[in-house]
Amino acid sequence: MLKSVEKILSNAGKSMKRSAIREILARYLEKGLLEKNLKKTIDLYRGRRTHMINCFRKYMPGNVTWTEPQGGLFLFVTLPANLDTDIIFKKAVEQNVAFVSGSTFFCNDSGRNTMSLNFSFSNTGEIEEGVKRLSQVINDELTGK
């Protein structure tokens, strides 16, 4: 379906594109594809969230805590107060792991020991490997390595 949408849109002018998009969306909804695909998507992300939480339980040091969200696509993680996720981020990227430093979400220069991790993009194998690597970086920071 995506190829046909791209073909329609590449051959259409701006007003045609809007019209084509409306038509495509109308057909998508009429066929009940939203409900069908929404359930699949929710199930997929719920599985990835649960897997990430289980990996955190397995690999993270005991003094690290995290949310267990009922919705959304992120875990919010809290490290011991003496750790700075801006510093940890640089070391994690060297291990091919990335996250958003929690200080980004605070306007008062707090949250420096927090981070947000997305679980929607990676498959379960990548999630597990990423959590292992991140856990090692955090352990190294905790032990001064």
N, C-alpha and C positions, 0 to 999 in steps of 0.2 A: 504494500500500500504506500509506503514511504516513497518509493521510486516514482510511482504515478503522481503523487502529490508534488514531488520536486519537478517533474516534467511539466505539469500543469502550471506551476508557479513560475518556472523559468521562461515560459512562453507568454506569460500574461503581463500586462501593464499594471500600474499600482491599483487602479480601481478594479481591474479584473482580478488581481490577487486577493483583495478583500472579499470580493464576491465568491471567488473560488474557495477561500478559507471558510467562509460561512457555509457554503454548500457541502464541503467535506465534513465540517463539524456536524452539520445537520444529519447527514447520512450516518456518521459514526454513532450519534445519539439514537437515531431511529432504529438502528440495528441492535441496540442494547450492548454495544461494545464497551461503553464506559463502565457499566456495572460489572461486566465480565472481567475486564482488565484491571479494574480497581481492586477487586478481591484478590487476584493473582499478585498484584503489586504489594498490597498490604501483607499478604502471607509471605512474600519474598523478603520484605524489609523486617517483618517480625522475626523471621528465622535468623536473619543476619544480626539483628539486635540481640537476640537471645544468645547467639553464638559468641558475640563480642563480650557480653556480660559473663558468660561461662569462662571465656579465656581470661578475663580480668580476675575472676575468682581463682583460677588455676595459677596464673603467673605473677600477678601484681603483689608487691610487698604489702604486708598487713596494715601499714599505716596510710595506705592510699584508699580513698573512697570514691564512689561514683554514683550517678543517678541510675535508676532503672526505669526509663521513660515508658509511658503507656502510649505515647504518640511521638511524632517527629522522627528525625533521622540522625540524632546526635546523642552521645553520652557526655555528660559534664563531669569532669574528674577533678578531685581535690587532692593535692599532694601535701606533705608536711609543710608547715608554714615557712620553714627556712629554705625551701627550694623555689627557684625562679624558672617558670616555664619558658621565658624568653631565652634563657641560657640553655635549657634542656632542648628547646626546639632546634637550635643549631646543631647539637650533637645527634639528635634524632634524625635530622635530614641527612646527615652523613651515613646513617643506617637505612636510608630510603623510607623513612617514616615521617609523616607530617601531621600536624594538628593546628588548631587555632589557639593561640595563647589566651588564657582567660582574661587577662588584663584588657583585652580588646572590648570586653563586654561591660567594663566598669568605667565610670567617669571620675573616680576619686583616687586613682592610682593604686587601688587594691586589686585583689584577685590574681596577683602575680604568681601564686602557687596553684592556679587552676588552668584547665584546658578543655577544649571541646573537640570531640572525635566523631567523625562521620562514619557511619557503617553502611551507607546505601550504595556506595560505588564499588566496593571490594567484595570479592567472593569469600566464602568461609575459610579457604586455605590462606588467602592473602590476609584476612583479618587475624587469623591465629599467628601467622608469622610476624605481622606488624605489632601485635600485642606483645609477643615474646621479645622482639627487638626493643620496643619502647620500655618494657619492664626492665630489661638489662641496662638501658641508659639511665633509668630512674634509680636502679640499684647502685650503679656506679656513682651517681651523684650523692646518694645517701651515704656511701662508704668512702667518699672522697677519692675515688679512682680517677 
